[in-house]
Amino acid sequence: LSSLRVLILKENCLARKSKGGEWNFSSLTALFSHQFPALQELDVSYNQLEGSDDADTAAPMVGEAFGGGRLPSVERLNLSGTQMRQTDVTAVCSALGTGSVPSLRVLHLCRVDVPAGEALAAALDSDRLPELRELVAQDDTLSEGMGVVTRSIASGKAPALSVLKMEVAYSTDPNTHVDDIWEGLAAGLRGGRLGSLEDLDLSFRYDEDDFPTEPNREFARALGAGALSSLRRLSLEWSEDSDEVVGALAESLGSGVLVSLEELCISVGCGEEEECKSLGEVLSTGKVPSLRKLELTWWLDESLEKLAQGLGVGSLSPDVAVDFRLWPTEEGDAALKAFAAIIRDRKVPGLRKLEIGEARPDDEGFIVEGAARDLGEALVHVSGEGRTASLSSPALEELWIDSDGFETEKGLSGLLSGIASGGGCLPSLHNLHINRLRQRDTPAAPPLAECITKGKFPKLRNLHFSSKSNPISLGQEGMQALALALCSPHAKSLRSLTLRSEETGNDRKAVAAEVAQMSALSVSFSLGQLTALEELSLGGALFPESVSALSVGLGSGKLRSLRSLELQRVLLHDDEGTTALCQALSAEKLPELRCLKLGRVNDAGLKKMVKAWGEATPPPLEELNLWGSSVGDEGVLVLIALAGTGRVPMLWDVRVGSSVSR
């Protein structure tokens, strides 16, 4: 181990917990008892290392290894997601204060309580971490020790620090650690002691009623004090019942001192709106000329209306890539119309990604048909004529839509109908992701199909039109429309397709309806427009007759680029559907298939598949994922026998469910 420089043990189950609740750290203890004189990077993130309440069985070995001088050359240490006991985190931070790790440059922490924070602050104050360039504490919002750490940083005790990322929240009342963070950073900025920062990422989570307006406002103003000339990225998330912090941030951004700022990410909820207009005006009038990327997460309410008004004063540069994430609210109608207006008027020509999030858990969605249609039309609006004509969203690459955000079944349909009826197209759209569909949303299938057939998405690569939890049926009309769209030349660009449609009845009528849908989809697979398709995921729990119909298309030989096939809910037993699918799963029909995911196959179905692979050359599988299936010991033995034949020489990743004996 004397020459080992990088040790990545992320998500490796380094410690094990017995059914009786006892922890076993013997392997980890043995590992860190060795000397690692050349090790520069140690990553044990996302391993459960919390141990029990008994100190004798906790996990102090990392701190002991540092304190004992067995890791003298480490430059990067990642403890994120480990859930280490605070006594162990304190031990690590105390070890850093001994000077045994003088070259530490990057430190990612799990939760930091006050004792651990004081130990880390002491290490900083004693100049034991002179090379520290990156400090991340985003693992747990209740990291109350980060207040005292921030005070040390702000006093100039981390002169090389270029990346600082924290996510914190109020946890007790009274509580001062969040105020310490805000006030400490403000003092450091005004004193010019944070000039090395290049990436500042702060997320503060608390109820609007608990929001400490004054220290937050002073921090936002201090950003414009002139001490951050090297800052390239600024990300802020907060929620306030006024708009004072928004206004202070607008002042700092408009001051012209953030001369290197290239990326700005703002996620905010505010109770008042006027200063939101000021922020929009600063952004649209070129007050931050170095800006190249802008991410805005906003509620669809009056504050977004004001932001849109400000953005409409000028126009963002086409060189600024803009990502918008919008959260629906009751006041969303007017706000969405205002947002649509600035898109239509090309005030955001660099719009790259648009995401419409879900409604609040207790709500049914708020976006109505009219506002949704306005947005759809705005996205493909054409200004001018002839050679002077210009598209409103020429740079839009990703459109993510959560159907829960719409008020009725006509909301989602309205958005897609607006795109279909608009004058232009989305020439750069690569990803269209429509998720969490409910049965009420299935009328959106025909207008989606119309968008495809009209060439509204000429470069579409990834289409996701599905639901993870809700069984849905697109119906014969919806599936027929989509299938016809997939037969059009405009579908040739597709590389990934995710659909879900199934009938929930169990009678002849339901079977016939589902077979008709899968037959239509099968035709689209057979006609040759999807020859470039690489990933296919079908989410429905299909009848055997439907699987047979689908297998005709899968076995047509036209999906010659398909690398991944997922049938997560399809029952594959000893039936006609499984037989038909087995015939399609061959090297002749699917010569590029590398990954096969089957979530509901049993031993009988797996035996049938393996038997078919003994008669015809199987596809060149590398991954066989049967997680969630009922495959048991018998099926595993069949897989072992298959591996022994040498017919699947590239298969290296096989996963089975919980039905296998251990």
C-alpha positions as CSV (number, residue, x, y, z in Angstrom):
1,L,0.0,0.0,0.0
2,S,3.0,2.3,0.1
3,S,2.4,3.6,-3.4
4,L,-1.4,3.9,-3.3
5,R,-2.5,7.4,-4.1
6,V,-6.3,7.2,-4.5
7,L,-8.8,5.1,-2.5
8,I,-12.4,5.4,-3.4
9,L,-14.7,3.3,-1.2
10,K,-17.9,5.2,-1.9
11,E,-21.2,3.2,-1.3
12,N,-19.3,0.1,-0.4
13,C,-21.1,-1.2,2.8
14,L,-17.8,-0.9,4.7
15,A,-19.6,-1.6,8.0
16,R,-22.4,-4.0,8.6
17,K,-25.2,-4.0,11.0
18,S,-26.6,-7.4,12.3
19,K,-30.3,-8.1,12.7
20,G,-29.7,-7.6,16.4
21,G,-28.6,-4.1,15.8
22,E,-24.8,-4.7,16.4
23,W,-22.3,-3.0,14.2
24,N,-19.2,-4.7,12.8
25,F,-16.3,-2.4,11.9
26,S,-13.6,-5.0,11.9
27,S,-12.8,-4.7,8.2
28,L,-12.6,-1.0,8.3
29,T,-10.5,-1.1,11.5
30,A,-8.1,-3.5,9.9
31,L,-7.8,-1.4,6.8
32,F,-6.9,1.9,8.6
33,S,-4.5,0.2,10.9
34,H,-2.1,0.2,8.0
35,Q,0.2,3.1,6.9
36,F,-0.8,4.9,3.7
37,P,2.2,7.2,3.2
38,A,1.4,8.2,-0.4
39,L,-2.5,8.3,-0.2
40,Q,-3.8,11.7,-1.5
41,E,-7.5,11.0,-1.8
42,L,-9.8,9.1,0.6
43,D,-13.5,8.8,-0.2
44,V,-15.7,6.8,2.3
45,S,-18.8,8.7,1.4
46,Y,-22.3,7.2,1.6
47,N,-21.2,4.3,3.8
48,Q,-23.2,3.9,7.0
49,L,-20.7,4.5,9.7
50,E,-22.9,5.7,12.6
51,G,-22.4,2.7,14.9
52,S,-24.5,2.3,18.1
53,D,-24.7,4.4,21.2
54,D,-22.0,2.3,22.8
55,A,-18.7,4.2,22.3
56,D,-16.8,0.9,22.2
57,T,-18.5,-0.1,19.0
58,A,-18.5,3.3,17.2
59,A,-16.3,4.1,14.2
60,P,-13.4,6.2,15.4
61,M,-10.9,4.5,13.1
62,V,-10.7,7.4,10.5
63,G,-9.9,10.0,13.1
64,E,-7.4,7.6,14.7
65,A,-5.7,7.0,11.4
66,F,-5.2,10.8,10.9
67,G,-4.2,11.4,14.5
68,G,-1.8,8.5,14.4
69,G,0.0,9.9,11.3
70,R,-1.0,7.0,9.1
71,L,-2.5,9.2,6.4
72,P,0.1,12.1,6.2
73,S,-0.3,13.0,2.5
74,V,-4.1,13.1,2.1
75,E,-5.3,16.1,0.1
76,R,-8.9,15.1,-0.4
77,L,-11.2,13.7,2.3
78,N,-14.9,12.9,1.7
79,L,-17.1,11.9,4.7
80,S,-20.5,12.9,3.1
81,G,-23.4,10.7,3.8
82,T,-21.6,8.5,6.4
83,Q,-23.9,9.5,9.3
84,M,-20.8,9.2,11.6
85,R,-21.4,9.8,15.3
86,Q,-20.5,13.3,16.3
87,T,-17.8,12.0,18.7
88,D,-16.1,10.4,15.6
89,V,-16.5,13.6,13.5
90,T,-15.0,15.6,16.4
91,A,-12.1,13.1,16.5
92,V,-11.5,13.6,12.8
93,C,-11.6,17.4,13.1
94,S,-9.4,17.3,16.2
95,A,-6.9,15.2,14.3
96,L,-6.8,17.8,11.6
97,G,-5.7,20.3,14.3
98,T,-2.6,18.3,15.2
99,G,-0.9,19.2,11.9
100,S,-0.8,15.6,10.8
101,V,-2.5,16.4,7.5
102,P,-0.8,19.6,6.4
103,S,-1.6,19.2,2.7
104,L,-5.4,18.8,3.0
105,R,-7.0,20.7,0.2
106,V,-10.6,19.3,-0.1
107,L,-12.8,18.5,2.9
108,H,-16.4,17.2,2.5
109,L,-18.2,16.7,5.8
110,C,-21.3,14.9,7.1
111,R,-23.3,16.6,9.9
112,V,-21.2,19.0,12.1
113,D,-22.4,19.6,15.6
114,V,-20.9,22.3,17.8
115,P,-18.0,20.2,19.3
116,A,-16.9,19.1,15.9
117,G,-17.3,22.6,14.5
118,E,-15.2,24.0,17.4
119,A,-12.5,21.4,16.7
120,L,-12.4,22.3,13.0
121,A,-12.4,26.0,13.8
122,A,-9.4,25.4,16.2
123,A,-7.6,23.7,13.4
124,L,-8.1,26.7,11.1
125,D,-7.3,29.2,13.8
126,S,-4.0,27.5,14.5
127,D,-3.0,27.6,10.8
128,R,-3.0,23.8,10.6
129,L,-4.9,23.8,7.3
130,P,-3.1,26.3,5.2
131,E,-3.8,24.5,1.9
132,L,-7.6,24.1,2.4
133,R,-9.3,25.1,-0.9
134,E,-12.7,23.4,-0.8
135,L,-15.0,23.0,2.2
136,V,-18.4,21.3,1.7
137,A,-21.0,20.8,4.4
138,Q,-24.3,20.0,2.6
139,D,-25.0,16.6,4.1
140,D,-27.2,17.6,7.0
141,T,-29.1,20.9,7.4
142,L,-28.8,20.6,11.2
143,S,-25.0,21.3,11.2
144,E,-25.0,23.7,14.1
145,G,-21.2,23.7,14.3
146,M,-20.8,25.5,11.0
147,G,-21.4,28.8,12.6
148,V,-18.1,28.9,14.5
149,V,-16.3,27.4,11.5
150,T,-17.6,30.2,9.3
151,R,-16.4,32.8,11.8
152,S,-12.9,31.4,11.5
153,I,-13.0,31.3,7.7
154,A,-14.3,34.9,7.6
155,S,-11.5,36.1,9.9
156,G,-9.0,35.1,7.2
157,K,-7.9,31.7,8.6
158,A,-8.5,29.9,5.3
159,P,-6.6,32.1,2.9
160,A,-6.6,29.6,0.0
161,L,-10.3,28.7,0.2
162,S,-11.9,28.9,-3.2
163,V,-15.0,26.7,-2.8
164,L,-17.4,27.0,0.1
165,K,-20.7,25.1,0.1
166,M,-23.2,24.8,3.0
167,E,-26.7,23.8,3.6
168,V,-28.1,24.6,7.0
169,A,-31.4,25.2,8.8
170,Y,-32.7,26.4,12.1
171,S,-33.0,23.4,14.5
172,T,-33.7,24.9,17.9
173,D,-35.1,28.1,19.4
174,P,-33.2,30.2,20.2
175,N,-30.5,29.3,17.7
176,T,-27.7,31.5,16.6
177,H,-25.5,29.3,14.3
178,V,-27.3,30.4,11.1
179,D,-26.9,34.1,12.2
180,D,-23.2,33.4,12.8
181,I,-22.9,32.1,9.3
182,W,-24.6,35.1,7.7
183,E,-22.9,37.7,9.9
184,G,-19.5,36.0,9.7
185,L,-19.6,36.0,5.9
186,A,-20.8,39.6,5.8
187,A,-17.9,40.7,8.0
188,G,-15.4,38.7,6.0
189,L,-16.6,40.1,2.8
190,R,-16.5,43.7,4.0
191,G,-13.0,43.1,5.5
192,G,-11.7,41.7,2.2
193,R,-10.8,38.4,3.8
194,L,-12.7,36.1,1.4
195,G,-11.1,37.3,-1.8
196,S,-9.9,33.8,-2.8
197,L,-13.5,32.5,-3.2
198,E,-14.5,31.3,-6.7
199,D,-17.5,29.2,-5.8
200,L,-20.0,30.1,-3.0
201,D,-23.0,27.9,-2.6
202,L,-25.4,28.6,0.4
203,S,-28.7,27.0,1.0
204,F,-30.7,28.1,4.1
205,R,-33.9,26.2,4.9
206,Y,-36.5,27.5,7.4
207,D,-40.0,28.7,7.5
208,E,-40.6,32.3,6.2
209,D,-41.8,33.3,9.7
210,D,-38.4,32.3,11.2
211,F,-36.3,34.0,8.5
212,P,-33.7,36.4,10.0
213,T,-34.1,39.2,7.5
214,E,-31.4,41.6,8.9
215,P,-28.3,39.4,8.8
216,N,-29.4,37.9,5.5
217,R,-29.8,41.4,4.0
218,E,-26.5,42.5,5.3
219,F,-24.8,39.5,3.8
220,A,-26.4,40.1,0.4
221,R,-25.3,43.7,0.5
222,A,-21.8,42.7,1.4
223,L,-21.5,40.7,-1.8
224,G,-21.2,44.0,-3.5
225,A,-18.4,45.3,-1.2
226,G,-15.8,44.6,-3.9
227,A,-14.0,41.7,-2.2
228,L,-15.1,39.0,-4.5
229,S,-13.4,39.8,-7.7
230,S,-12.5,36.1,-8.3
231,L,-16.0,34.7,-7.7
232,R,-17.1,32.7,-10.7
233,R,-20.1,30.9,-9.3
234,L,-22.8,32.1,-6.8
235,S,-25.7,29.8,-5.7
236,L,-28.2,31.0,-3.1
237,E,-31.4,29.4,-1.8
238,W,-33.6,30.9,0.8
239,S,-37.2,31.9,1.6
240,E,-38.4,35.2,3.1
241,D,-41.7,36.8,4.0
242,S,-40.5,40.1,2.5
243,D,-38.3,40.9,-0.5
244,E,-35.5,42.8,1.3
245,V,-32.8,40.1,0.7
246,V,-33.8,40.0,-3.0
247,G,-33.4,43.7,-3.2
248,A,-30.0,43.7,-1.5
249,L,-28.8,41.0,-3.9
250,A,-30.0,43.0,-6.8
251,E,-27.9,46.0,-5.5
252,S,-24.8,43.9,-5.2
253,L,-25.2,42.3,-8.7
254,G,-25.8,45.8,-10.2
255,S,-22.8,47.3,-8.5
256,G,-20.4,46.0,-11.1
257,V,-17.9,44.6,-8.7
258,L,-18.5,40.9,-9.4
259,V,-16.4,41.1,-12.5
260,S,-15.7,37.4,-12.8
261,L,-19.2,36.0,-12.1
262,E,-20.0,33.4,-14.8
263,E,-22.7,31.3,-13.1
264,L,-25.6,32.5,-10.9
265,C,-28.1,30.2,-9.3
266,I,-31.0,31.7,-7.3
267,S,-33.8,29.7,-5.6
268,V,-36.1,32.0,-3.7
269,G,-39.6,32.3,-2.2
270,C,-40.6,35.7,-1.1
271,G,-43.7,37.3,0.4
272,E,-43.4,40.7,-1.4
273,E,-42.6,41.3,-5.0
274,E,-41.3,44.8,-5.9
275,E,-37.6,44.0,-5.4
276,C,-38.0,41.0,-7.7
277,K,-38.5,43.5,-10.5
278,S,-35.2,45.2,-9.6
279,L,-33.4,41.8,-9.8
280,G,-34.9,41.1,-13.2
281,E,-33.9,44.5,-14.5
282,V,-30.3,44.1,-13.3
283,L,-30.1,40.7,-15.0
284,S,-31.7,42.0,-18.3
285,T,-29.7,45.2,-18.7
286,G,-26.2,43.8,-18.8
287,K,-25.1,44.8,-15.3
288,V,-23.3,41.4,-14.9
289,P,-21.5,41.3,-18.3
290,S,-19.4,38.2,-17.4
291,L,-22.5,36.1,-16.7
292,R,-22.7,32.9,-18.9
293,K,-25.1,30.7,-17.0
294,L,-28.3,31.6,-15.0
295,E,-30.5,29.2,-13.0
296,L,-33.7,30.5,-11.5
297,T,-36.1,28.5,-9.3
298,W,-39.3,30.5,-8.6
299,W,-42.8,30.0,-7.4
300,L,-45.5,30.8,-9.9
301,D,-46.9,33.8,-8.0
302,E,-46.8,37.6,-8.1
303,S,-43.1,37.6,-7.4
304,L,-42.5,35.8,-10.7
305,E,-44.7,38.4,-12.5
306,K,-42.5,41.2,-11.1
307,L,-39.3,39.3,-12.0
308,A,-40.7,38.9,-15.6
309,Q,-41.4,42.6,-15.7
310,G,-37.8,43.3,-14.8
311,L,-36.5,40.8,-17.3
312,G,-38.6,42.6,-19.9
313,V,-37.0,45.9,-19.4
314,G,-34.0,44.8,-21.4
315,S,-33.0,41.4,-22.7
316,L,-30.7,38.7,-21.5
317,S,-27.8,38.1,-23.8
318,P,-28.1,35.0,-26.1
319,D,-24.7,34.0,-24.6
320,V,-26.3,33.4,-21.2
321,A,-27.6,29.9,-20.9
322,V,-30.8,30.1,-18.7
323,D,-32.4,27.3,-16.7
324,F,-35.9,28.1,-15.3
325,R,-37.6,25.9,-12.7
326,L,-41.2,26.9,-11.9
327,W,-43.3,25.7,-9.0
328,P,-47.1,26.0,-9.4
329,T,-49.2,27.9,-6.9
330,E,-52.8,29.2,-6.7
331,E,-51.8,32.5,-8.2
332,G,-50.0,30.7,-11.1
333,D,-52.3,31.7,-14.0
334,A,-51.2,35.4,-14.3
335,A,-47.6,34.5,-13.4
336,L,-47.3,31.9,-16.2
337,K,-48.8,34.3,-18.7
338,A,-46.3,36.9,-17.7
339,F,-43.5,34.4,-18.1
340,A,-44.8,33.3,-21.5
341,A,-44.8,36.9,-22.6
342,I,-41.1,37.4,-22.0
343,I,-40.4,34.1,-23.8
344,R,-42.5,35.2,-26.8
345,D,-40.7,38.5,-26.9
346,R,-37.2,36.9,-26.9
347,K,-36.2,38.4,-23.6
348,V,-34.6,35.1,-22.7
349,P,-33.1,34.0,-26.0
350,G,-30.6,31.6,-24.2
351,L,-33.3,29.6,-22.5
352,R,-31.7,26.1,-22.3
353,K,-33.9,24.2,-19.8
354,L,-37.5,24.7,-18.6
355,E,-38.9,22.7,-15.8
356,I,-42.4,22.8,-14.4
357,G,-42.5,21.2,-11.0
358,E,-45.1,19.4,-9.0
359,A,-47.8,21.0,-7.0
360,R,-47.7,21.0,-3.2
361,P,-48.6,17.6,-1.7
362,D,-52.1,18.6,-0.6
363,D,-53.0,20.3,-3.9
364,E,-54.3,19.0,-7.2
365,G,-52.3,21.3,-9.4
366,F,-52.9,24.9,-10.5
367,I,-51.9,25.6,-14.1
368,V,-55.0,26.0,-16.2
369,E,-55.5,25.2,-19.8
370,G,-55.3,28.8,-21.1
371,A,-52.1,29.7,-19.4
372,A,-50.5,26.4,-20.4
373,R,-51.5,27.0,-24.1
374,D,-50.0,30.5,-23.9
375,L,-46.7,29.1,-22.7
376,G,-46.7,26.4,-25.4
377,E,-47.4,28.9,-28.2
378,A,-44.7,31.3,-26.7
379,L,-42.1,28.6,-26.8
380,V,-42.4,28.2,-30.6
381,H,-43.3,31.8,-31.5
382,V,-41.8,33.3,-34.6
383,S,-41.0,37.0,-34.9
384,G,-40.6,38.7,-38.2
385,E,-40.8,37.2,-41.7
386,G,-38.5,35.7,-44.2
387,R,-34.8,36.0,-43.5
388,T,-35.4,38.3,-40.5
389,A,-37.7,35.7,-38.8
390,S,-36.4,34.5,-35.4
391,L,-37.6,31.8,-33.1
392,S,-38.4,32.6,-29.5
393,S,-36.6,29.6,-28.0
394,P,-33.8,28.6,-30.3
395,A,-31.5,27.2,-27.6
396,L,-34.1,25.2,-25.5
397,E,-32.6,21.7,-25.0
398,E,-34.6,20.3,-22.1
399,L,-38.3,20.4,-21.2
400,W,-39.2,18.7,-18.0
401,I,-42.9,18.6,-17.0
402,D,-44.5,17.2,-13.9
403,S,-48.1,16.6,-14.8
404,D,-49.1,17.1,-11.1
405,G,-48.6,20.8,-11.7
406,F,-51.7,21.1,-13.9
407,E,-55.2,21.8,-12.7
408,T,-57.2,19.5,-15.0
409,E,-56.8,17.0,-17.8
410,K,-56.8,19.9,-20.3
411,G,-53.7,21.6,-18.7
412,L,-51.0,19.3,-20.1
413,S,-52.9,19.0,-23.4
414,G,-53.1,22.7,-23.6
415,L,-49.3,23.1,-23.3
416,L,-48.6,20.5,-26.0
417,S,-51.4,21.8,-28.2
418,G,-49.9,25.3,-28.0
419,I,-46.6,24.0,-29.2
420,A,-48.3,22.0,-32.0
421,S,-50.2,25.0,-33.2
422,G,-47.4,27.6,-32.9
423,G,-45.6,29.0,-35.9
424,G,-42.1,27.7,-35.2
425,C,-40.3,24.7,-33.6
426,L,-37.8,23.9,-30.9
427,P,-34.7,23.3,-33.0
428,S,-32.4,22.4,-30.1
429,L,-34.7,20.3,-27.9
430,H,-33.0,17.0,-27.0
431,N,-34.9,15.9,-23.9
432,L,-38.7,15.9,-23.4
433,H,-39.6,14.4,-20.0
434,I,-43.2,14.3,-19.0
435,N,-43.6,12.4,-15.7
436,R,-46.1,11.3,-13.1
437,L,-48.9,11.0,-15.6
438,R,-52.3,10.1,-14.3
439,Q,-55.2,8.7,-16.2
440,R,-56.7,12.2,-16.6
441,D,-53.5,13.3,-18.5
442,T,-53.7,10.7,-21.2
443,P,-55.6,13.0,-23.7
444,A,-52.2,14.7,-24.0
445,A,-50.9,11.8,-26.1
446,P,-52.5,13.1,-29.4
447,P,-51.1,16.6,-29.2
448,L,-47.7,15.2,-28.3
449,A,-47.9,13.0,-31.4
450,E,-48.9,16.0,-33.4
451,C,-45.8,17.9,-32.2
452,I,-43.6,15.0,-33.4
453,T,-45.3,14.6,-36.8
454,K,-45.2,18.4,-37.5
455,G,-41.4,18.4,-36.8
456,K,-41.7,20.6,-33.7
457,F,-38.8,18.7,-32.1
458,P,-36.4,18.0,-35.0
459,K,-33.5,16.9,-32.8
460,L,-35.4,15.1,-30.0
461,R,-33.3,12.3,-28.6
462,N,-35.0,11.4,-25.3
463,L,-38.8,11.1,-24.9
464,H,-40.2,10.2,-21.5
465,F,-44.0,10.0,-21.4
466,S,-44.8,7.8,-18.4
467,S,-45.8,7.3,-14.8
468,K,-43.9,5.5,-12.1
469,S,-46.7,4.8,-9.7
470,N,-50.0,5.3,-11.5
471,P,-51.3,2.7,-13.9
472,I,-52.5,4.5,-17.0
473,S,-53.9,3.6,-20.4
474,L,-53.2,5.9,-23.3
475,G,-56.3,4.3,-25.0
476,Q,-56.4,3.2,-28.6
477,E,-56.7,6.7,-29.9
478,G,-53.7,8.0,-27.9
479,M,-51.4,5.0,-28.6
480,Q,-52.4,5.0,-32.3
481,A,-51.5,8.7,-32.5
482,L,-48.1,8.1,-30.8
483,A,-47.4,5.0,-32.9
484,L,-48.1,6.9,-36.1
485,A,-45.8,9.7,-34.9
486,L,-43.0,7.2,-34.2
487,C,-43.5,6.0,-37.8
488,S,-42.8,9.5,-39.2
489,P,-39.3,10.6,-40.4
490,H,-39.2,13.1,-37.6
491,A,-38.8,10.2,-35.1
492,K,-35.4,9.2,-36.6
493,S,-33.5,11.3,-34.1
494,L,-34.9,9.4,-31.0
495,R,-32.3,7.6,-28.9
496,S,-34.3,6.8,-25.8
497,L,-38.1,6.1,-25.4
498,T,-40.0,5.6,-22.2
499,L,-43.8,4.9,-22.3
500,R,-46.4,3.4,-20.1
501,S,-49.8,2.1,-21.1
502,E,-51.8,-0.8,-19.7
503,E,-55.4,-1.9,-19.1
504,T,-56.5,-2.4,-15.5
505,G,-59.4,-4.8,-16.2
506,N,-59.1,-8.5,-16.6
507,D,-61.8,-9.3,-19.2
508,R,-61.7,-9.9,-22.9
509,K,-62.4,-6.2,-23.6
510,A,-59.4,-5.1,-21.6
511,V,-57.2,-7.7,-23.2
512,A,-58.3,-6.7,-26.7
513,A,-57.8,-3.0,-26.0
514,E,-54.3,-3.5,-24.7
515,V,-53.3,-5.9,-27.6
516,A,-54.5,-3.2,-30.0
517,Q,-52.2,-0.6,-28.4
518,M,-49.2,-2.9,-28.3
519,S,-49.8,-3.9,-31.9
520,A,-49.8,-0.3,-32.9
521,L,-46.6,0.3,-31.0
522,S,-45.1,-2.8,-32.6
523,V,-45.8,-1.5,-36.1
524,S,-43.7,1.6,-35.2
525,F,-40.8,-0.6,-34.2
526,S,-41.1,-2.6,-37.4
527,L,-41.2,0.3,-40.0
528,G,-37.6,1.3,-39.7
529,Q,-37.8,4.9,-38.5
530,L,-36.4,4.0,-35.0
531,T,-33.2,2.4,-36.3
532,A,-31.1,4.7,-34.1
533,L,-33.1,3.9,-30.9
534,E,-30.7,2.8,-28.1
535,E,-32.9,2.7,-25.0
536,L,-36.5,1.4,-24.6
537,S,-38.5,1.3,-21.4
538,L,-42.1,0.1,-21.3
539,G,-43.7,0.5,-17.9
540,G,-47.0,-1.3,-18.1
541,A,-48.0,-4.6,-16.6
542,L,-49.0,-6.3,-19.8
543,F,-51.2,-9.3,-20.6
544,P,-49.4,-12.3,-22.2
545,E,-51.3,-11.6,-25.4
546,S,-50.0,-8.0,-25.3
547,V,-46.4,-9.2,-24.8
548,S,-46.8,-11.4,-27.9
549,A,-48.0,-8.4,-29.9
550,L,-45.2,-6.3,-28.7
551,S,-42.6,-9.0,-29.4
552,V,-43.4,-8.8,-33.1
553,G,-41.9,-5.4,-33.2
554,L,-39.0,-6.2,-30.9
555,G,-38.2,-9.2,-33.1
556,S,-38.6,-7.3,-36.4
557,G,-34.9,-6.8,-36.7
558,K,-35.3,-3.1,-37.2
559,L,-34.2,-2.0,-33.7
560,R,-30.6,-2.8,-34.5
561,S,-29.1,-0.1,-32.3
562,L,-31.1,-1.0,-29.2
563,R,-28.7,-1.3,-26.3
564,S,-31.1,-1.3,-23.3
565,L,-34.5,-2.9,-22.9
566,E,-36.5,-2.5,-19.7
567,L,-39.8,-4.3,-19.0
568,Q,-40.1,-3.6,-15.3
569,R,-43.7,-4.5,-14.6
570,V,-44.3,-7.2,-17.3
571,L,-45.2,-10.6,-15.9
572,L,-42.9,-13.2,-17.6
573,H,-43.9,-16.7,-16.6
574,D,-44.4,-19.9,-18.6
575,D,-46.8,-18.5,-21.1
576,E,-47.2,-17.5,-24.7
577,G,-46.1,-14.0,-24.2
578,T,-42.8,-15.1,-22.6
579,T,-42.2,-17.5,-25.5
580,A,-42.7,-14.7,-28.0
581,L,-40.4,-12.4,-26.2
582,C,-37.7,-15.1,-25.9
583,Q,-37.7,-15.4,-29.7
584,A,-37.2,-11.7,-30.0
585,L,-34.3,-11.6,-27.5
586,S,-31.6,-12.9,-29.8
587,A,-28.4,-11.7,-31.4
588,E,-30.0,-11.8,-34.8
589,K,-32.9,-9.6,-33.9
590,L,-31.2,-7.3,-31.3
591,P,-27.5,-7.4,-32.2
592,E,-26.5,-4.5,-29.9
593,L,-28.5,-5.3,-26.8
594,R,-26.3,-4.9,-23.7
595,C,-28.7,-4.3,-20.8
596,L,-31.9,-6.3,-20.1
597,K,-34.1,-5.3,-17.1
598,L,-36.9,-7.6,-16.2
599,G,-38.7,-6.8,-12.9
600,R,-41.4,-9.5,-12.7
601,V,-39.9,-12.7,-14.2
602,N,-40.1,-15.9,-12.2
603,D,-38.1,-19.1,-12.3
604,A,-40.3,-20.7,-15.1
605,G,-40.0,-17.6,-17.3
606,L,-36.2,-17.4,-16.8
607,K,-35.8,-21.1,-17.6
608,K,-37.7,-20.5,-20.8
609,M,-35.5,-17.6,-21.7
610,V,-32.2,-19.5,-21.0
611,K,-33.5,-22.4,-23.0
612,A,-34.2,-20.1,-26.0
613,W,-30.6,-18.8,-25.6
614,G,-29.4,-22.3,-25.9
615,E,-31.1,-22.7,-29.3
616,A,-30.3,-19.3,-30.7
617,T,-27.4,-17.0,-30.1
618,P,-28.3,-14.6,-27.2
619,P,-27.7,-10.9,-27.6
620,P,-24.3,-9.6,-26.3
621,L,-25.6,-8.9,-22.8
622,E,-23.4,-7.2,-20.3
623,E,-26.0,-6.5,-17.6
624,L,-29.0,-8.7,-16.6
625,N,-31.1,-6.9,-14.0
626,L,-33.8,-9.0,-12.3
627,W,-34.1,-6.9,-9.2
628,G,-37.6,-7.0,-7.8
629,S,-38.5,-10.2,-9.6
630,S,-39.5,-13.5,-8.0
631,V,-36.5,-15.4,-9.3
632,G,-35.3,-17.8,-6.7
633,D,-32.6,-20.4,-6.1
634,E,-33.8,-22.5,-9.1
635,G,-33.5,-19.5,-11.4
636,V,-30.0,-18.6,-10.1
637,L,-28.8,-22.2,-10.8
638,V,-30.1,-21.8,-14.4
639,L,-28.1,-18.6,-14.7
640,I,-25.0,-20.2,-13.4
641,A,-25.4,-23.0,-15.9
642,L,-25.8,-20.5,-18.7
643,A,-22.6,-18.7,-17.7
644,G,-20.8,-22.1,-17.8
645,T,-21.8,-22.6,-21.4
646,G,-19.9,-19.5,-22.6
647,R,-22.8,-18.3,-24.6
648,V,-22.9,-14.9,-22.8
649,P,-19.2,-14.1,-22.5
650,M,-19.7,-10.4,-22.0
651,L,-22.2,-10.7,-19.1
652,W,-20.5,-9.3,-16.0
653,D,-23.4,-7.7,-14.0
654,V,-26.2,-9.9,-12.8
655,R,-28.7,-8.8,-10.1
656,V,-31.5,-10.8,-8.6
657,G,-34.3,-10.1,-6.1
658,S,-34.9,-11.0,-2.5
659,S,-36.3,-14.4,-3.2
660,V,-32.9,-16.0,-3.4
661,S,-31.5,-17.9,-0.4
662,R,-28.7,-16.2,1.4
